[in-house]
Amino acid sequence: MELVSKKDFYKSAAEFIFDSAEKAIQKNGTFSVALSGGTTPIGVYKLLADLLVNRHKMLNAIHIFWGDERCVPYDDERSNYKSAYDNFLSKINIPKKNIHKIPFIINPAKAAIEYEKDLKRFFKTDGNFLPEFDLILLGMGTDGHTASLFPRSKALNEKERWVIDTEIPEMSPRVERITLTLPVINNARSVLFLISGEEKKKIIDEIIKNEDKTVKKYPAAMVKPRGKITWMIC
């Protein structure tokens, strides 16, 4: 597995998302995507905005969700929504009703319940079958966490809920989180990991070479979608 330049990484990832959207819309009339947070996808979001800026018909069919969120106000610099808005959503003319933000509520458990309700409305289910995202974007931390699923977290064992609140992680920013659960992530049609840094590349190499041994060590190793999984690394 080789590292690519940031320029090629951003371009390849943006085109991957755009192509995924085109195919889903042609097939089903809509495209549902869950965005990831952190700094790695920022360059991807900027290029994706350029690809979508004048695609009005396409934008009407795209629905934006989030894989996880920090329990902070939307204008807080730590907010995944703010990062996506500043670098992507503010640059395209997507209908507001197509943007499904994780609620900012003082009570994280209530926020998780409300977001799960939003997912059930969109995917038209009362919970008797899992939502099927067309694409979920994920990152990974230096501890192997993904979304807000951290090593040794009780959230990794959740089987029933779609969205849950998680305990404050040991790493920064030390705030409560809301996250999609593994059953939802693993029911996606496609998962795209966006990874940057040599340290994280070593973890990915370890996961790919020793999947059975790493599944209890790194939450990212527990991502095994029934659809396609793609790794992009710079």
C-alpha positions in Angstrom: 0.0 0.0 0.0 1.6 3.3 -1.1 1.0 6.8 0.1 -0.1 9.3 -2.6 0.3 13.1 -2.7 -2.4 15.1 -1.0 -3.3 16.7 -4.3 -4.0 13.2 -5.9 -5.7 12.0 -2.7 -8.2 14.9 -2.6 -8.9 14.6 -6.4 -9.4 10.8 -6.3 -11.6 11.0 -3.2 -13.8 13.8 -4.5 -14.2 12.0 -7.9 -15.1 8.8 -6.1 -17.8 10.5 -4.1 -19.1 12.3 -7.2 -19.2 9.1 -9.3 -20.9 7.3 -6.4 -23.6 10.0 -6.3 -24.2 9.8 -10.1 -24.6 6.1 -10.1 -26.9 6.0 -7.1 -29.1 8.8 -8.5 -29.3 7.1 -11.9 -30.3 3.8 -10.2 -32.5 4.9 -7.3 -33.2 8.6 -7.7 -31.4 9.6 -4.5 -27.9 9.5 -3.0 -27.5 9.2 0.8 -24.0 9.9 2.2 -22.7 10.2 5.7 -19.8 12.6 6.1 -16.8 12.3 8.4 -15.2 14.9 10.5 -11.6 15.8 11.2 -9.1 17.7 9.0 -8.4 14.9 6.5 -11.6 15.4 4.4 -11.4 19.2 4.2 -9.5 19.2 0.9 -11.8 16.6 -0.5 -14.9 18.6 0.4 -13.5 21.7 -1.3 -12.9 19.8 -4.6 -16.3 18.0 -4.3 -18.0 21.4 -4.0 -16.3 22.4 -7.3 -17.7 19.3 -9.0 -21.2 19.8 -7.7 -21.5 23.6 -7.8 -23.7 23.8 -10.9 -25.3 20.4 -10.7 -28.7 21.6 -9.5 -30.7 18.5 -10.5 -28.1 16.3 -8.9 -28.0 18.4 -5.7 -31.8 18.0 -5.3 -31.3 14.3 -5.0 -28.4 14.3 -2.6 -29.0 13.8 1.1 -26.2 14.7 3.6 -25.8 13.0 6.9 -23.0 12.6 9.4 -21.3 9.5 10.8 -20.6 11.2 14.1 -20.6 14.6 15.8 -19.0 16.3 18.8 -21.6 17.6 21.3 -20.8 21.3 20.7 -22.8 24.1 19.1 -22.9 24.2 15.3 -20.6 27.3 15.2 -18.0 25.7 17.4 -14.7 25.1 15.6 -14.8 21.5 16.9 -18.1 20.8 15.1 -18.0 18.3 12.2 -21.1 20.1 10.8 -19.2 23.5 10.8 -16.2 21.9 9.0 -18.5 20.5 6.3 -20.5 23.7 6.1 -17.5 26.0 5.8 -15.7 23.9 3.2 -18.5 22.2 1.3 -22.1 22.9 2.0 -21.9 26.7 1.9 -20.4 26.5 -1.6 -23.2 24.5 -3.2 -27.0 25.1 -3.6 -28.3 22.1 -1.9 -31.8 22.2 -0.4 -31.8 22.8 3.4 -34.2 19.9 3.8 -31.5 17.6 2.3 -29.0 18.4 5.1 -29.6 16.1 8.1 -27.6 17.6 10.9 -27.1 15.7 14.2 -29.0 17.8 16.7 -27.2 19.9 19.2 -29.0 19.2 22.4 -27.5 19.5 25.9 -28.5 15.9 26.6 -26.4 13.7 24.2 -28.6 10.7 24.7 -31.7 12.7 23.6 -29.7 14.0 20.6 -28.9 10.4 19.6 -32.6 9.4 19.8 -33.7 12.4 17.7 -31.1 11.6 15.0 -32.2 8.0 14.9 -35.8 9.2 14.3 -34.5 11.4 11.4 -32.9 8.4 9.9 -36.0 6.3 10.3 -38.1 9.0 8.6 -35.7 9.3 5.6 -35.2 5.5 5.2 -38.9 4.9 5.7 -38.6 2.3 8.4 -39.9 1.9 12.0 -36.6 0.2 12.9 -37.4 -3.3 11.7 -34.6 -3.1 9.1 -31.3 -1.2 9.0 -30.8 2.0 7.0 -28.8 1.4 3.8 -26.6 4.4 3.1 -25.2 4.6 -0.4 -21.9 5.8 1.0 -20.4 6.4 4.4 -17.1 8.3 4.7 -14.9 7.4 7.6 -11.6 8.5 9.0 -9.4 6.9 11.6 -7.5 8.1 14.6 -4.0 7.1 15.7 -5.7 4.8 18.2 -7.6 3.0 15.4 -11.0 4.6 16.3 -13.4 5.5 13.5 -16.5 7.7 13.6 -16.8 8.1 17.4 -16.3 4.4 18.1 -13.2 4.2 20.3 -11.2 1.3 21.6 -12.7 -0.5 24.5 -15.9 1.6 24.2 -19.2 -0.1 25.2 -20.6 1.5 22.0 -18.7 -1.2 20.0 -21.1 -3.8 21.4 -24.3 -2.0 20.5 -26.5 -4.2 18.3 -30.0 -2.6 18.4 -29.6 1.2 18.3 -28.7 3.0 15.1 -27.3 6.1 16.8 -25.9 6.4 20.3 -24.1 8.8 22.5 -20.6 7.8 23.7 -18.4 8.5 26.7 -15.8 11.3 26.5 -12.8 9.9 24.8 -9.2 9.9 26.2 -8.0 11.9 23.1 -8.7 15.5 22.1 -11.2 17.1 21.8 -12.5 15.6 25.1 -16.2 16.2 24.6 -19.2 13.8 24.4 -20.0 12.4 21.0 -22.9 11.1 18.9 -22.1 8.3 16.5 -23.6 5.8 14.1 -23.3 2.3 15.4 -21.4 -0.6 13.7 -24.6 -2.3 12.4 -25.5 0.8 10.5 -22.0 1.4 9.2 -21.7 -2.2 8.1 -25.0 -2.1 6.3 -23.8 0.6 3.9 -23.6 -0.1 0.2 -20.1 1.5 0.2 -17.6 2.7 2.8 -14.7 5.0 1.9 -11.9 5.4 4.4 -10.0 8.7 4.1 -6.7 8.3 5.9 -3.7 10.6 6.2 -0.3 10.1 7.8 2.4 7.4 8.0 1.4 6.4 11.6 -2.2 5.6 10.5 -0.9 3.8 7.4 0.9 1.3 9.6 -2.4 0.6 11.4 -4.1 0.0 8.1 -1.4 -2.3 7.0 -1.8 -4.2 10.3 -5.5 -4.4 9.9 -5.3 -5.7 6.3 -2.6 -8.3 7.0 -4.0 -9.5 10.4 -7.7 -8.8 10.3 -8.6 -11.4 12.9 -6.0 -10.3 15.4 -6.8 -6.6 15.0 -10.5 -6.6 15.2 -10.5 -6.4 19.1 -7.7 -3.8 19.0 -8.9 -1.3 16.5 -12.5 -0.3 16.0 -11.7 0.5 12.3 -11.0 -3.2 11.9 -14.6 -3.9 12.8 -15.9 -2.1 9.8 -16.9 -4.8 7.4 -19.7 -3.5 5.2 -21.9 -5.9 3.3 -21.1 -3.7 0.3 -17.7 -2.3 -0.9 -14.9 -0.9 1.3 -12.3 1.4 -0.2 -9.1 2.8 1.5 -7.6 6.0 0.3 -4.4 7.1 2.0 -2.0 10.0 1.7 
